[in-house]
């Protein structure tokens, strides 16, 4: 069985899509069941969404840098976004695609470089810190002279 996991996130100035490509096999599963494949894709897509959300602050900083360099972006929520948007991608098996609309438009090389930079920001979020067990309270030993 095969399939593809995909997730997208809309930021203030772009949309980023993360796609796993086609998975030939889902995992070590003796029966190769449909349910197992569905669970695999759901877990993979949940991971993609977590990575996209975790990368939001540095991606926004990246676009701040582009605005400081003179680019003016159309927000993905604006109707004009779909008319002038550009797409750039990075990766083969796991592909990061960036969709944006800006003036002046980015060159193909600039768009590919931006997609690569964003792809590098899409790392696994750290595991939540588990609460530490409280240290056992040390009871001070009574001095021998106070025992009497």
N, C-alpha and C positions, 0 to 999 in steps of 0.2 A: 504494500500500500504506500501511497505517497500523498503529499499535500504541501501546503506552504503556510507558514506563519507570517502574519503581517500586523503591524500596528502603526498608527500615526498620531502625531501630537501637533496641535496648532499653537504656535507662539505668537507674540505680538506682531512680528514682521515676516514670518515664514511658516511653512508647514514642513515637518520632517516625517518621512516615512521610513520605517525599518522593516526589511523583508528578509526572511531566512532563505529564500530560494526554495527549490523543490527538495524535499527530504525523501531520499530513496527508502530509507527505513526509519521507523520512529524510535526505536530503542530495542534493547534486548527483551523481547517479549515472545515467548514460544508460540502463542496462538495468533499474533499479528492482528488482533481484533480491532474492529472499527472503534470501539469504546476507548481502547488504549490509545489509538491514534488521535482521537478527539481530545483526550486528556493531555496528551503530549503537546498538541498545538495550543490548547488553552493555557497551559503552564508556560510555554515559550512566549506566547503573546502577552501574558501577564508580566513576564520578565522584560519584554520589550517596552511595555508601557511604563514600568518602573524605571528603566534606564532613561527613557525619554523625559520623564518628569524630573528625575534626579539631575539631568543635564540642563534644565531650564535656565538657571542663573548664568552659567558660563556661555551658553548659546546667546542669551540676551546681551551679554557683554561683547561678544563677537560682533553682533549687529550694531551695538553702540559704536564700536571702532569703525565699522563701515560707514555709518552716518557721519562720524567725525571726518572721514575721508571724502565726504561730499555726496554720498548716495542718499536718495530720498526713497523710502519704502512705502508701498501701499499695503495696508493691513489685510490679512487674509479674509477678514470679515467684511471688507468693502466690496461692492459689486465690480469695481474696476480691476480687482485682483485677477479674476479669471480671464480677462481680456489681454493682459500684458505679462502674465506670469512666465517665468523661466524655470526650467528643471535641470538639475545637475545631480549626478550620482557618483558614489564611490563604493567600490567593493564588487566582488563577484558572487561568492556564495552567500554571504550576508551583505545585503546592499542597503546603503543609507542614501536616500534620495531627498534632496532639498528643493522645495518649491517656493519661489519668491517673486515679487514684482518690484522693480526699482528703476529709478532714473538717476544717472545714466545706467543703462543695462550693463550687467557684468559680461565680460567676454567668456567664451567657453572655458578657457584656462582658469580664469578667476572663479567661475562657478564650480569647476571640478576641484579646485584647491579649497574652496569653502566647504564643499561636501566632504572632503577628506578631513578637514579640521573638525567639523561637526561629528563625523564618524568617530574620531579619536576621543571626543568628549562623552560618547555614549558607553560609559563603563558601567559595570555592575555596581549598584548602590551598596554601601556597606551594610552588613548585617546589623539589625538593631541591637543595641547594647542590652544584654540580659542583666537583670538586677543582680548585683553581687550579694552573696550570702553575707550577713553581718558577721563580723569577727566575734568570736566568743569573748565574752567579758572576762578579763583576767581579774581574779580575786586575789588581792595582795595577801601574801602569807603573813600570818601574825608573827611579829618578832618573838623570839623565845622568851625574852624577859617579860612579855605581857601575858604569856600563857598562864603563869602562876597565879 
